[in-house]
Amino acid sequence: MGLYSIWSRNLQIAVVRLHKLVGNAVTQDRFIVVGTGSTQLIPAALYATSQPNPSEPYSSISSTADHDIMLFTVSKCTGHAGSRYGLGVVG
């Protein structure tokens, strides 16, 4: 297993734990996609949902989200667009 695979798996575990702790998104049986903002997350989500049989809001979320595609970005939390990290939960 390469370094990228280990990093990717650890990131996936951390994202799932975070959403479970916060309670803002269902992550069970979902894919975690990572990008540097919506420009990368949307195509990544489309790619993840287009694979048959794969091998492996502007306001606060007030209840647990459970949608086929959910995108989250950190720039909303930091208050500026300089932070371009984002992730998506795809099911």
C-alpha positions in Angstrom: 0.0 0.0 0.0 1.5 3.3 -1.1 1.8 6.5 0.9 -1.1 8.1 -1.0 -3.3 5.1 -0.2 -2.5 5.3 3.5 -3.1 9.1 3.5 -6.3 8.7 1.6 -7.6 6.0 3.9 -6.7 8.0 7.0 -8.4 11.1 5.6 -11.6 9.1 4.8 -11.6 7.7 8.4 -11.2 11.3 9.8 -14.0 12.7 7.6 -16.4 9.9 8.6 -15.6 10.4 12.3 -16.0 14.2 12.0 -19.5 13.9 10.4 -20.6 11.3 12.9 -19.4 13.5 15.8 -21.1 16.6 14.4 -24.2 14.7 13.2 -24.6 16.7 10.1 -24.4 14.0 7.4 -24.9 10.3 6.9 -21.6 8.8 5.7 -22.4 5.0 6.0 -22.1 3.2 2.6 -20.9 6.5 0.9 -17.8 7.5 -0.9 -15.6 10.4 0.3 -14.3 12.6 -2.4 -11.8 15.4 -1.9 -11.0 18.5 -3.9 -9.9 22.1 -3.6 -13.4 23.6 -3.8 -16.6 23.0 -5.7 -14.9 23.2 -9.1 -13.2 19.9 -8.3 -15.8 18.4 -6.0 -18.7 18.4 -8.5 -16.8 16.4 -11.2 -15.4 14.1 -8.6 -19.0 13.4 -7.3 -20.2 12.8 -10.8 -17.3 10.4 -11.5 -18.0 8.5 -8.2 -21.7 8.1 -9.0 -21.2 7.1 -12.6 -19.2 4.0 -11.8 -21.3 0.8 -12.0 -20.3 -1.6 -9.2 -17.2 0.3 -7.9 -14.4 -1.5 -6.2 -14.3 0.2 -3.2 -25.7 25.3 1.8 -24.9 28.8 2.5 -26.1 28.4 6.1 -25.5 25.9 8.9 -26.9 22.5 8.5 -29.5 22.2 11.3 -30.3 18.5 10.8 -28.5 15.4 9.5 -28.2 15.5 5.7 -28.9 12.3 3.8 -28.6 13.0 0.1 -26.9 11.2 -2.9 -24.4 14.0 -3.2 -23.3 16.2 -0.3 -20.5 18.8 -0.7 -18.8 20.6 2.2 -16.1 23.3 2.0 -14.0 24.8 4.7 -14.0 28.3 3.3 -17.4 29.0 4.8 -16.0 28.2 8.2 -13.0 30.3 7.9 -14.9 33.3 6.4 -12.7 33.7 3.3 -12.1 32.0 0.0 -8.4 31.6 0.6 -9.0 28.2 2.1 -10.0 26.0 -0.8 -10.3 22.6 0.8 -13.5 20.8 0.4 -14.9 17.3 0.5 -18.0 15.4 -0.7 -20.0 12.5 0.5 -21.4 10.5 -2.4 -23.7 7.5 -2.2 
